[in-house]
Amino acid sequence: MEPIANITVDVQNPISRPIKRRRRAVLSCTNCHERKQKCDREQPCFHCRSRGKQHECCYESPHTRQETRASQVGEVTPPQSSPENEASDVDEAISGLEQLHIFGYSKLSDRNSLALLNKVIDPSSTALRHSNQVPVIDNGIRDKYRSLIRSLPARRDIELLASVYFEEISWYYESVDASFFSDEIEEWYKCSFTALKHGPSKLSESMRYFPALLFQVIALALQYLPPGKETNFGHLKIGEGQSYDDLAADYSDSGVVVLDLLGKPENTVVAVQARFLRVSFLKNVGRVVESWHVMGMVVKEAYEIGLHREQPITKQSMEETAEALWETELRRRLMMHIYLWDSQMAVVLGRAVTINLRDCDFKAPTDTPIPRNRRETIPVARHPRSAPNPTTIRIHEYEMHKRLPEIMSLEAEGTYPKNYSKIYRLHQQVLDYMNTVPETHRFENPVTVWDEQYPWLPLQRELSCCSSWFFLLALYRPYIFTHAFSRIEAFKASIAILQCQERLYHIASMQFRKLFSLAFFTVDAAVICAAVIISHPYDTKDFIPLAVQCLQQSKARLEDISDRNTLAKAGSVIINALLDKANKVIEKMSLGTSIGSTSQTPALKPTSVAYNTPDWNTPDSLIPSATQQENTLAEQDGLFSHSDIFSSVDMLSEPLGDVNNDIFSPDLLANIYGLDGNFSWTTGTDVSDNFFWNTLQAS
């Protein structure tokens, strides 16, 4: 072998013997390589996106490098076909087709044009479906993001407020799990200063959105601070006179700013959780209409990341598979709660439902708590006699709420349904549900051995009872002015709801007086209860003393919590007007039952939590057929007789009295309670929309 020192190069003809040098592989995109910038090797990379050159971001393939070297030495290399070249063509095609995102195609659907193109280009590729790319972050967004992070409380305060959230209120919302949240907050505080200095571009997607979730958790914790802990966070206030409610609003608004800065998420539940908690905050402060609009955003973002679809779990190690199963559980629970809130808000407020279950294939979650170490066990349903968890009753409520679309479809038929047997079938399904709830959540004679260990359990039991009765109220509400049977059942359901609310009021701690449900369901049931008394008093003659008592308790209850609950103050005014009007109707009936002066409502006293709900034993003879009319209503367990109900059909021929103010304007409930302006939820489509309001205001 000739020594290296003896090797010479013909300088006169360098092309004849070129020096062979090792060419370094180019890993950067062509633009970054030319500009000598560090490339993150994404497709498109960060620098190309920030300069608006996404379409020019491409990477040099081996085939391109070979052509470049040939051009340098004056050779002509014929085109070659190899697996590498074919793979390069696929990569280039995928790079071009990623521009399809501007057309709005879903990356999760298997039926749209994007999915078809994905299969044509490369059936095994997921580049077009699951691109987890960093959004384009300009300097203004980066600086704003960093300033928001700086406004977070100190770590000690965050951890204390997070413990308040999970100990006091997480059972009610249950969209954030303590186990996952603990891991996320540890990861957040491990983020380097260098990464945070560059803003969200250097963070993983879940960590980019995590500050938004932190802000919302802090806001709800401040809303529900229990007595004795209010002095622990006074240093967070920025000025004298600022209340914890004001501070909570500031933090919640900051979380919204973070979400708006980053835009829609690609593949993380953290952003959806943050937006969902924002809905809860808005409802508690009385911004019901805004909360409904934000709920629509929650649903869309949940669809965007595929929460409504079951996600396959790839083959991994046993520990990784267990972790993936728990992540699936978290996704299912979050989507289930989103559906529960969306469907309930739609029925309560008379607004459109956003989620269509025909578009969903997610499964109900497993009835088991999520453990701290999720790599050592897999989800297995708990034993019926073991300790309950907040998900237990939610799973049962989800099965019942899946029938709400049937109720809404019946409402579309108007106040005279084509087939009344459908209504009775749904009625019977609710009764079956009431008989099959877990023993710890039974409405009558529940198992209470866990109540002391889990203080949230009695509260959840009453809320679940209220939800079940509200389902029946929603079922019969459209027909209360056209069908006697429906009117009576809706009336009984409204009384049951008011009784549930009274029990909830007496067992709830002071911080829970802010619950949206404690005011809204009271007002909603009170309106139905009073509407039936005012418009058809003889149908409910035997129930009037009980109804009056429930209305009086409701008024006093709302007055007592009005300083803490935004909706309660307006609700007490509404119920006071209902009591005045009902009193005049009762006096005209000469029943000998008078409500008395509503301005001197007796003080409420703590009562036993006995379940004095109306009797539901309805004989089969009372099940109306499609052709039956109101005057064929049979006697019902001795409570109502044909003569009692129809002895004075014309009792409302005279004016009902004066209401010399505008507190019963339909706009009041529309603005404060978010109800739809046409009020079809109370009057139906065959009765004038203003029938009930005109009745109340008749002079």
Long-range contacts (C-beta under 8 A, 24 or more apart in sequence): 15-73, 15-74, 18-73, 23-65, 23-69, 26-59, 26-60, 26-65, 27-59, 28-59, 29-57, 29-58, 29-59, 30-56, 30-58, 30-59, 30-60, 31-56, 31-57, 33-60, 40-134, 42-133, 42-134, 43-94, 43-95, 43-98, 43-127, 43-131, 43-133, 44-95, 44-98, 44-133, 46-134, 46-201, 49-133, 49-134, 49-136, 50-136, 50-137, 50-138, 54-99, 55-96, 55-99, 57-95, 58-92, 58-95, 59-91, 61-85, 61-88, 61-91, 62-88, 63-88, 64-88, 90-121, 90-122, 90-125, 93-121, 94-121, 94-122, 94-125, 94-127, 94-128, 97-121, 97-128, 98-127, 98-128, 98-131, 100-128, 106-303, 106-304, 107-131, 108-303, 108-306, 108-309, 130-267, 131-266, 132-205, 132-266, 132-267, 133-266, 134-200, 134-201, 135-200, 135-201, 135-262, 135-263, 137-199, 137-200, 137-201, 141-199, 141-200, 141-261, 142-198, 142-199, 142-200, 142-201, 143-199, 144-257, 144-261, 145-199, 145-200, 145-258, 145-261, 145-262, 146-196, 146-197, 146-199, 148-211, 148-254, 148-257, 148-258, 148-261, 149-196, 149-211, 151-254, 152-211, 152-214, 152-215, 152-218, 153-218, 153-236, 155-189, 157-233, 157-236, 158-185, 158-214, 158-218, 159-185, 160-232, 160-233, 161-217, 161-218, 161-221, 161-222, 161-233, 162-217, 162-218, 162-221, 164-221, 164-224, 164-225, 164-226, 164-229, 165-217, 165-218, 165-220, 165-221, 165-224, 168-221, 168-224, 168-226, 168-511, 169-220, 169-221, 169-224, 170-390, 171-390, 171-456, 171-459, 171-460, 172-390, 172-456, 172-459, 172-460, 172-463, 172-515, 173-220, 173-276, 173-277, 173-280, 173-337, 174-333, 174-337, 174-390, 174-391, 174-394, 175-273, 175-276, 175-277, 175-333, 175-334, 175-337, 175-338, 176-213, 176-217, 176-273, 176-277, 177-330, 177-333, 177-370, 178-370, 179-326, 179-370, 179-371, 179-372, 179-374, 180-330, 180-370, 181-213, 181-217, 182-372, 184-210, 184-213, 184-270, 185-210, 185-214, 188-214, 200-261, 200-262, 205-265, 205-266, 205-267, 205-268, 206-268, 206-270, 208-262, 209-258, 209-259, 209-262, 209-265, 209-268, 209-270, 209-271, 209-274, 210-270, 211-255, 211-258, 212-255, 212-256, 212-258, 212-259, 212-262, 212-270, 212-271, 212-274, 213-255, 213-270, 213-271, 213-273, 213-274, 213-277, 214-255, 215-251, 215-252, 215-254, 215-255, 215-258, 215-274, 216-251, 216-252, 216-255, 216-273, 216-274, 216-277, 216-278, 216-281, 217-277, 218-248, 218-251, 219-248, 219-249, 219-251, 219-252, 219-255, 219-277, 219-281, 220-248, 220-277, 220-280, 220-281, 222-247, 222-248, 222-251, 223-248, 223-281, 223-284, 223-514, 224-511, 224-512, 224-514, 225-511, 226-509, 226-510, 226-511, 227-509, 227-510, 227-511, 245-285, 248-281, 249-285, 252-278, 252-281, 264-301, 264-304, 265-301, 265-304, 265-305, 266-304, 266-305, 267-305, 267-306, 268-305, 269-305, 269-307, 269-330, 269-331, 269-334, 271-301, 272-298, 272-301, 272-302, 272-305, 272-307, 272-334, 272-338, 273-334, 275-301, 276-334, 276-337, 276-338, 276-341, 279-341, 280-516, 283-516, 284-514, 284-515, 284-516, 284-566, 285-566, 286-566, 286-567, 286-672, 288-349, 288-516, 288-520, 288-567, 288-672, 288-673, 288-674, 289-671, 289-674, 291-345, 291-674, 292-345, 292-349, 292-351, 292-674, 295-341, 295-342, 295-345, 295-354, 296-354, 298-338, 298-342, 299-338, 299-342, 299-354, 299-355, 300-354, 302-334, 302-335, 302-338, 303-359, 307-331, 307-334, 307-335, 307-338, 307-362, 308-335, 308-355, 308-359, 308-360, 308-361, 308-362, 309-360, 309-361, 309-362, 310-361, 310-362, 310-363, 319-375, 319-376, 320-375, 321-378, 322-374, 322-375, 322-376, 322-377, 322-378, 323-374, 323-375, 325-378, 325-379, 326-370, 326-371, 326-374, 326-378, 326-379, 329-365, 329-366, 329-370, 329-379, 330-370, 331-362, 332-362, 332-363, 332-364, 332-365, 333-365, 333-391, 333-394, 335-360, 335-362, 336-362, 336-364, 336-365, 336-394, 336-395, 336-398, 337-394, 339-398, 339-401, 340-394, 340-397, 340-398, 340-401, 343-401, 343-404, 343-405, 344-401, 344-404, 344-467, 346-404, 346-408, 347-404, 347-407, 347-408, 347-474, 348-470, 348-474, 348-520, 348-524, 349-673, 349-674, 349-675, 349-676, 350-675, 350-676, 350-678, 350-679, 350-680, 350-681, 351-674, 351-676, 353-404, 353-405, 353-408, 356-405, 357-402, 357-405, 364-395, 364-398, 364-399, 365-391, 365-395, 367-391, 367-392, 367-395, 384-438, 384-439, 385-439, 387-450, 387-453, 387-454, 388-438, 388-440, 388-441, 388-450, 388-454, 388-457, 390-456, 390-460, 392-438, 392-440, 392-441, 393-437, 393-438, 393-441, 393-460, 393-461, 393-464, 396-433, 396-436, 396-437, 396-438, 396-441, 396-464, 397-464, 397-467, 399-433, 400-429, 400-430, 400-433, 400-467, 400-468, 400-471, 401-471, 403-429, 403-471, 404-471, 404-474, 407-471, 407-474, 407-475, 410-475, 410-478, 411-478, 411-680, 414-478, 414-684, 414-685, 414-686, 415-478, 415-479, 415-481, 415-482, 415-483, 415-684, 415-685, 415-686, 415-687, 416-479, 416-482, 416-483, 416-686, 417-479, 417-626, 418-626, 419-626, 420-624, 420-625, 420-626, 420-628, 421-623, 421-625, 421-626, 423-475, 423-476, 423-486, 424-623, 424-624, 426-475, 427-472, 427-475, 427-489, 430-468, 430-471, 430-472, 430-475, 431-616, 433-468, 434-468, 437-464, 443-468, 443-611, 443-613, 444-611, 444-613, 445-611, 458-507, 458-609, 459-504, 459-507, 459-508, 459-512, 462-500, 462-501, 462-503, 462-504, 462-507, 463-500, 463-504, 463-517, 465-496, 465-500, 465-611, 466-497, 466-500, 466-501, 466-504, 466-517, 466-521, 469-493, 469-496, 469-497, 469-500, 469-613, 470-497, 470-521, 470-524, 470-525, 473-497, 473-524, 473-525, 473-528, 477-528, 477-681, 477-682, 478-680, 478-681, 478-684, 478-685, 479-684, 480-528, 480-531, 480-532, 480-535, 480-682, 480-684, 481-535, 481-683, 481-684, 481-687, 481-691, 482-630, 482-684, 482-686, 482-687, 483-624, 483-630, 484-536, 484-539, 484-630, 484-633, 484-645, 485-622, 485-624, 485-630, 485-633, 487-532, 487-536, 487-539, 487-540, 488-539, 488-540, 488-636, 488-640, 490-528, 490-532, 491-528, 491-529, 491-532, 491-539, 491-540, 491-543, 491-547, 492-543, 492-614, 492-616, 493-525, 493-528, 494-525, 494-526, 494-528, 494-529, 494-532, 495-525, 495-529, 495-543, 495-546, 495-547, 495-550, 495-614, 496-613, 496-614, 497-521, 497-522, 497-524, 497-525, 498-522, 498-525, 498-526, 498-529, 498-550, 498-551, 498-553, 498-554, 499-550, 499-612, 499-613, 501-525, 501-554, 501-557, 502-550, 502-553, 502-554, 502-557, 502-607, 503-607, 503-609, 505-557, 505-561, 506-606, 506-607, 506-609, 507-609, 510-564, 513-561, 513-564, 513-565, 514-564, 514-565, 515-565, 516-567, 518-561, 518-565, 518-568, 519-558, 519-561, 519-565, 519-567, 519-568, 519-571, 520-567, 520-571, 520-673, 522-554, 522-557, 522-558, 522-571, 522-575, 523-558, 523-567, 523-571, 523-574, 523-575, 523-673, 524-673, 526-550, 526-551, 526-554, 526-571, 526-574, 526-575, 526-578, 527-574, 527-578, 527-669, 527-682, 528-682, 530-575, 530-578, 530-579, 530-581, 530-582, 531-682, 531-692, 533-582, 533-585, 533-586, 534-578, 534-581, 534-582, 534-585, 534-656, 534-695, 534-696, 535-652, 535-692, 535-695, 537-585, 537-586, 537-589, 537-591, 537-651, 538-589, 538-644, 538-645, 538-646, 538-647, 538-648, 538-651, 539-640, 539-645, 541-589, 541-591, 541-644, 542-639, 542-640, 542-644, 543-614, 543-639, 544-586, 544-591, 544-593, 545-593, 548-579, 548-582, 548-586, 548-593, 548-595, 551-575, 551-578, 551-579, 551-582, 551-595, 552-579, 552-595, 552-598, 552-601, 552-602, 553-604, 555-579, 555-598, 555-601, 556-601, 556-602, 556-603, 556-604, 557-604, 559-601, 560-604, 567-672, 567-673, 570-668, 570-672, 570-673, 573-663, 574-663, 574-664, 574-668, 574-669, 577-659, 577-661, 577-663, 577-664, 577-696, 578-696, 580-657, 580-659, 581-656, 581-657, 581-659, 581-696, 584-656, 584-657, 585-656, 588-651, 588-654, 588-656, 589-648, 589-651, 615-639, 652-695, 655-698, 655-699, 656-695, 656-696, 656-698, 657-698, 657-699, 658-699, 659-696, 659-697, 664-693, 664-696, 664-697, 665-693, 666-690, 666-693
